[in-house]
Amino acid sequence: MKNKITGVVIIAFLSAIMIGTVAAQPAEIFNGTVTLEDGTFTFIPSNNLSGSYQVEVQTDHGALEAASNDETSGFTYNASDEYYEDYGSFYLTDINGVEDDPVASTSWFIYINDELAPLGLSQNVIEDEDQVTFLYSPYEITENWEIVVDTANASYIVDIGVEVEDALTSIEDLQEHIDSLAAPPLTKCILIASLDSVIYSLENGRDQIAIFKLQCFKNIVQRQEYRGNLSHEEAEYIIDEADHIIELIQ
């Protein structure tokens, strides 16, 4: 009996050690998806309130900005421009008041698709369906001055899924929508071919010609509605999408 009790105690002790070694999950500040359009946004660094920068939206910084502005998130962040002149990027000082702690060797790190971002905040370009993660983790610096991040012991996380909305992807989405309609095949062929022409202009840097072609495309949609090949609701939706694409190009 004594050996049996001793065995139970040993098993319980080993279990306690195992539980203690399991890394705790980081506290989730944000976990959601944002949509990034083409263009820039104005950013004022926390250390230089008189400074003003135009930052590309389709970057890691743009994803963080969009997530912080999400109605369900309610978190804030601050970044400094103290290294901007040398590196062209910002230094992320805190998210939701959680600041870098150089004494404890704990900092915010940027990951893109589970890979440590190669550049500083605002310099990492984001593509459609990328996952941008801001992780507050301990780190070590090796003899070769390489940073080793202890991701298993991260204490905070901001996890952002990205959908990029630009003119080209929006046109392709509109083409798929048109192809799914119960409209005559010739009508769908005409509309999709018209949008192919718009794509060609955009890919060759002819934005103004692309806008002109979209205006013509809207006229074609109206004619197809007049001939009964599209319902009013279908035509209205397609024209609204074309107007949105024009805004994206501009």
SVG drawing of the C-alpha trace seen along z (x, -y; Angstrom):
<svg xmlns="http://www.w3.org/2000/svg" viewBox="-37 -71 66 73">
<polyline fill="none" stroke="black" stroke-width="0.4" points="0.0,0.0 2.8,-2.4 4.5,-1.9 1.2,-2.5 0.6,-5.8 4.2,-6.8 3.7,-6.2 0.6,-8.3 2.4,-11.2 5.3,-10.9 2.9,-10.9 1.0,-14.0 4.4,-15.8 5.5,-15.1 2.1,-16.2 2.5,-19.5 6.0,-20.0 4.6,-19.4 1.7,-21.8 4.1,-24.4 6.2,-24.1 3.3,-24.6 3.5,-28.1 0.5,-30.2 -1.5,-31.6 -0.8,-35.3 -3.6,-37.7 -5.5,-38.6 -5.8,-42.3 -7.3,-41.9 -8.2,-38.9 -10.0,-39.8 -9.9,-40.8 -9.5,-44.2 -9.9,-45.4 -7.1,-47.6 -7.7,-49.9 -5.0,-51.4 -3.7,-54.8 -2.2,-56.5 -3.3,-57.6 -1.9,-60.4 0.1,-59.3 1.4,-61.6 4.1,-60.0 3.7,-60.0 7.1,-61.6 6.6,-64.3 3.1,-65.7 4.1,-68.4 5.2,-65.7 2.9,-64.3 3.5,-61.4 1.6,-59.9 1.9,-56.1 0.9,-53.5 -2.3,-51.7 -1.3,-48.3 1.5,-47.8 1.9,-46.3 1.3,-49.8 -1.8,-50.2 -3.1,-46.9 -2.5,-48.0 -4.1,-51.4 -7.2,-49.7 -7.5,-47.2 -7.2,-50.0 -10.0,-51.8 -12.3,-48.7 -15.5,-49.3 -15.0,-46.1 -11.3,-46.4 -11.0,-49.5 -7.3,-49.3 -4.7,-52.1 -1.1,-52.1 1.8,-54.6 4.9,-54.8 7.9,-57.0 9.7,-58.6 13.1,-58.7 14.6,-56.2 12.6,-57.3 15.3,-59.5 17.8,-56.5 15.5,-53.7 12.3,-55.1 10.2,-53.3 8.6,-53.9 9.4,-52.4 6.3,-50.8 6.5,-52.0 3.3,-50.4 0.0,-48.7 -2.9,-49.3 -0.4,-50.8 1.9,-47.8 5.3,-49.3 8.6,-47.8 10.8,-46.9 14.5,-46.8 15.5,-46.0 13.4,-42.8 14.3,-42.2 10.7,-42.1 9.4,-43.9 6.8,-44.0 7.7,-42.0 6.0,-42.0 5.3,-38.7 3.8,-38.3 2.5,-34.9 4.3,-33.5 7.7,-34.9 9.5,-37.7 9.0,-40.9 12.3,-41.9 11.7,-45.7 10.5,-48.2 6.9,-49.3 5.4,-50.8 8.0,-49.3 6.5,-45.8 4.1,-45.6 1.0,-43.5 -0.8,-41.4 -4.3,-40.0 -4.9,-37.1 -1.7,-37.9 -1.8,-37.4 -0.1,-40.2 0.7,-39.5 2.1,-41.8 3.6,-39.7 4.8,-41.0 7.6,-38.6 10.9,-38.1 14.0,-38.0 17.7,-37.3 20.6,-38.8 23.2,-36.4 27.0,-37.0 26.4,-37.7 23.8,-40.4 21.0,-38.3 17.6,-38.6 16.0,-35.3 12.4,-35.8 10.8,-33.5 7.4,-33.3 6.3,-30.5 6.3,-32.9 4.6,-35.8 2.3,-37.7 0.2,-39.7 -0.9,-39.3 -2.6,-41.3 -3.6,-39.0 -4.8,-40.7 -6.1,-39.0 -5.8,-41.2 -8.0,-41.6 -6.6,-43.9 -9.1,-45.9 -7.6,-47.4 -8.9,-48.2 -7.7,-45.0 -9.0,-42.6 -12.3,-44.5 -12.7,-44.2 -12.0,-40.5 -14.6,-40.1 -17.1,-42.0 -16.3,-39.8 -17.1,-36.7 -20.3,-38.3 -21.4,-39.0 -20.5,-35.5 -22.8,-34.1 -25.8,-36.1 -28.8,-34.4 -28.2,-36.8 -27.9,-35.9 -24.4,-34.5 -23.7,-37.2 -24.5,-39.9 -22.1,-38.4 -19.4,-38.0 -19.7,-41.7 -19.5,-43.0 -16.6,-40.7 -14.7,-41.6 -15.2,-45.3 -13.7,-44.9 -10.8,-42.9 -10.0,-46.1 -10.0,-48.1 -7.6,-45.6 -5.3,-45.9 -5.2,-49.7 -4.4,-49.5 -1.7,-46.9 0.0,-49.3 -0.2,-52.3 -3.0,-54.1 -5.2,-54.9 -7.2,-57.8 -7.9,-55.6 -9.1,-52.9 -11.5,-55.4 -12.8,-56.4 -13.4,-52.7 -15.3,-52.2 -17.6,-55.1 -18.2,-53.5 -18.8,-50.1 -21.5,-51.8 -23.2,-52.9 -23.1,-49.3 -24.7,-48.1 -27.5,-50.6 -28.1,-49.5 -28.2,-45.9 -30.8,-46.8 -32.9,-48.7 -32.9,-45.6 -34.1,-43.5 -30.9,-41.5 -30.3,-42.7 -32.8,-43.5 -32.7,-47.0 -31.3,-45.7 -28.5,-43.8 -27.6,-46.8 -27.7,-49.2 -25.3,-46.9 -22.8,-46.6 -22.8,-50.4 -22.3,-51.0 -19.3,-48.6 -17.9,-50.4 -18.1,-53.7 -16.3,-52.2 -13.6,-50.9 -13.2,-54.4 -12.8,-55.8 -10.1,-53.2 -8.2,-54.2 -8.4,-57.8"/>
</svg>
